[in-house]
Amino acid sequence: MGGLRELAEPFVVPGPAGVAVSARLRVSDTDAAVLREVGAFLGGLAAGDLARRCGQRLEHDGGSWAVRKRELTGLSSARWAGSVTKATHDQWALARRGRAAVLAWLRGQITRIEARLARPLGAKADKRAGLPRGYGSRAEWHAKSRRLHALRDRLGRLEADWSAGRVHVVRGGKQLVRLRHHLDQAGLDPQGWRRRWEAARMFLSADGESGKRFGNETIRVTDTGQLSVRLPAALAHLANVPHGRYRLDATAKFHHQGGEWCDRITANRAVAYRIHHDVLRGRWYVTASWQRTPAPVLPLEAALARGVVAVDMNDDHLAAWQLDVHGNPMGEPRRFLYDLSGTTQHRDAQIRHALTRLLHYTRATGAAAIAIEDLDFTDGKTREQYGRNKRFRRLISRFPTARLKARLTAMAAEQDIAVVAVDPAYTSRWGAQHWQQPLTSQTRKVSRHDAACIAIGRRALGHPIRRRTAPPRTHQSDGYGHRTVQARPDTRRREETRHPVTDRAPDAPPRTGTTERTRATSTSTTVRDARSTRTWVQDSLLRTDQER
């Protein structure tokens, strides 16, 4: 069994550390004009500060940060300067982390291509020796060798940028910049693209402050939904209320988590706000976010005390099945469909709808935990991993594993349902091997995904995936009796294949050299203890010794 890898332990996923909710602002034309002017002014300050931060590279420290903040304070205010410099630092750090991820991906691709180039043409993969397969033809080998040189050149440039601390950041997004050269394909005109570009580069974000009125002095939302903005010093003439503030005619009403938000602002606890404009819909939104005190992670045994609902994530549906604490499937399998085609908003809505139905089903079953696979396709989206199977590569590339897990964790925390992540290795294969056929009947057809649910749930519960073997055939023992072999009770270990069953135990004494064979009839393996417990007691397995 050298080809099997060690399985990771199941664990309870920690709950979300923060909350973000949005509300629509039905602003007037005057409010929209003021918000655009303030956002464009602060966006220009943010663009200049980001350029200065990128120019400092690795020489940045707390002193240079303070210098930048003082310069921005004279143009806006101390709180606006703090929000701008913090957003700049976060954006630079995000670009730096993205560059590190690209470097790791390039090194992995180069290593994999070099290993395949070293193999003979058409050579098969040897998993035991850890050797990949060779390329199928000389033309493919030549194309991959050219790609290897291109990847090495790209890696060299990125490593030089990494050593120098150089990052490439575009305020507004690279995707929108590239779209400027393909307006016909996107169905946009220059004016429409310009409106989207200006909206993406606006800056109307303010961090919260505990102890201040309603938790934020820069962008303030009262308990009645009244929203006001502290204007920069250069735009103080736009104020319509005292203390250099502009009060909007529109009100904000947070429907989701509105009670928690109201409790925070009433207690003057920090709440961060962001105002943004959706050009495609022609709407303005305000997003409120705050941090939560990390809740203690529920122990695994407590989370699984009432069984589990195992979920197998697929490209177009979530397959779910309830399992009791012993790992036995209960009821019928369920399937929650969603459609990942269309826009990002449509896909996100489909995922939320499917997860909502899954959580309602879990509450109805009485289980307190959902078991899912800890999927990560970061290493399996290229041709080097799955060859010419372009359809499968596209499938896993669009599969929203990270978003689905994040959504499920956040939504399950609101329902007091724990999420248990398990190792995804061999769940589909072993589930179909041990559970698909036995559970299929004339009235129920069990799919491979349903069987994978049972494998996922049993792994979360600490049980081996494989089932007990069937009884021996008639006249090979003492008739149909109890199952002779079952999965060992070892938990959280490698789930090996079943050992072969022989007619003699491994610790049986060697047979004599005589040629005469006799058969000794054994007694029943099950006895009745009627004196005290009135229960069935299972003795150790007896065998029939044969001597010749």
Stockholm file with secondary structure:
# STOCKHOLM 1.0

chainA/1-548         MGGLRELAEPFVVPGPAGVAVSARLRVSDTDAAVLREVGAFLGGLAAGDLARRCGQRLEHDGGSWAVRKRELTGLSSARWAGSVTKATHDQWALARRGRAAVLAWLRGQITRIEARLARPLGAKADKRAGLPRGYGSRAEWHAKSRRLHALRDRLGRLEADWSAGRVHVVRGGKQLVRLRHHLDQAGLDPQGWRRRWEAARMFLSADGESGKRFGNETIRVTDTGQLSVRLPAALAHLANVPHGRYRLDATAKFHHQGGEWCDRITANRAVAYRIHHDVLRGRWYVTASWQRTPAPVLPLEAALARGVVAVDMNDDHLAAWQLDVHGNPMGEPRRFLYDLSGTTQHRDAQIRHALTRLLHYTRATGAAAIAIEDLDFTDGKTREQYGRNKRFRRLISRFPTARLKARLTAMAAEQDIAVVAVDPAYTSRWGAQHWQQPLTSQTRKVSRHDAACIAIGRRALGHPIRRRTAPPRTHQSDGYGHRTVQARPDTRRREETRHPVTDRAPDAPPRTGTTERTRATSTSTTVRDARSTRTWVQDSLLRTDQER
#=GR chainA/1-548 SS CTTSCCCCCCEECCCCSEEEEEEEECCCHHHHHHHHHHHHHHHHHHHHHHHHHHHHGGGCCHHHHHHHHHHHHHHSCHHHHHHHHHHHHHHHHHHHHHHHHHHHHHHHHHHHHHHHHTSCTTCCCBTTTTBCCCCSSHHHHHHHHHHHHHHHHHHHHHHHHHHHTCCCCCTTCHHHHHHTTCHHHHTCCHHHHHHHHHHHTCCCEECCCTTSGGGCSSEEECTTCEEEEECCGGGGGGCSBTTTEEEEEEECCCCTTHHHHHHHHHTTCCCEEEEEEETTTTEEEEEEEEECCCCCCCCHHHHTTTCEEEEEECSSEEEEEEECTTSCEEEEEEEEECCCCSCHHHHHHHHHHHHHHHHHHHHHHTCCEEEEECCCCTTSSSHHHHTTCHHHHHHHHHCCHHHHHHHHHHHHHHTTCEEEEECCTTHHHHHIIIIIHHHCCSSCCCCHHHHHHHHHHHHHHTCCSSCCCCCCCTTSSSSSCSCSCCCCCCCSSCCCCCCCCCSSCTTCCCCCSCCCCEECCCCCSEEEETTTTCEEEECCCCCCCEEC
#=GC SS_cons         CTTSCCCCCCEECCCCSEEEEEEEECCCHHHHHHHHHHHHHHHHHHHHHHHHHHHHGGGCCHHHHHHHHHHHHHHSCHHHHHHHHHHHHHHHHHHHHHHHHHHHHHHHHHHHHHHHHTSCTTCCCBTTTTBCCCCSSHHHHHHHHHHHHHHHHHHHHHHHHHHHTCCCCCTTCHHHHHHTTCHHHHTCCHHHHHHHHHHHTCCCEECCCTTSGGGCSSEEECTTCEEEEECCGGGGGGCSBTTTEEEEEEECCCCTTHHHHHHHHHTTCCCEEEEEEETTTTEEEEEEEEECCCCCCCCHHHHTTTCEEEEEECSSEEEEEEECTTSCEEEEEEEEECCCCSCHHHHHHHHHHHHHHHHHHHHHHTCCEEEEECCCCTTSSSHHHHTTCHHHHHHHHHCCHHHHHHHHHHHHHHTTCEEEEECCTTHHHHHIIIIIHHHCCSSCCCCHHHHHHHHHHHHHHTCCSSCCCCCCCTTSSSSSCSCSCCCCCCCSSCCCCCCCCCSSCTTCCCCCSCCCCEECCCCCSEEEETTTTCEEEECCCCCCCEEC
//
